[in-house]
Amino acid sequence: MEKQNINDLINKAKANNQPKTIQKVTPIEIKENNEVQFSFYLSKTLLKHLKQKALNEEKSIKNIINKALEIHLKT
């Protein structure tokens, strides 16, 4: 009896000619990225201070490090 019900459902699904859903494809913008990934080690204390400064100034850690390096390398 169950097999008959399953077959009926399969036949109904095959007979149902609903339009196929077509996925809309939109191209993504290619952004030029002048950044590279760089990893290094920091002391735990220095990282803690860096995170606190980022929170206090509402800036990213990346922004703070980049600015500090720019200032240091100008001299």
Residue, then its C-alpha position, 0 to 999 in steps of 0.5 A: m500500500e505504501k509503495q502505491n502511495i509513493n508511486d502516486l506521489i512520484n507520478k504527480a511530481k513528474a506530471n507537475n510542470q511548474p516553471k523551473t527557477i532560474q538563478k540570477v547571476t550578477p558579476i562581482e566587482i573586482k577590487e584592486n588590493n594593494e595589501v599582503q598578508f603578513s604574520f608575526y608574533l607579539s608579546k601577550t602584554l603588547l597585544k592586550h594593550l593594542k586591543q584595548k587601544a583599538l576598543n578605546e579609539e574605535k579603530s581596527i587593530k590593523n589600522i593602528i598597526n599600519k599607522a604606527l608603521e607609517i609614522h615609524l618608517k617616515t623618520 
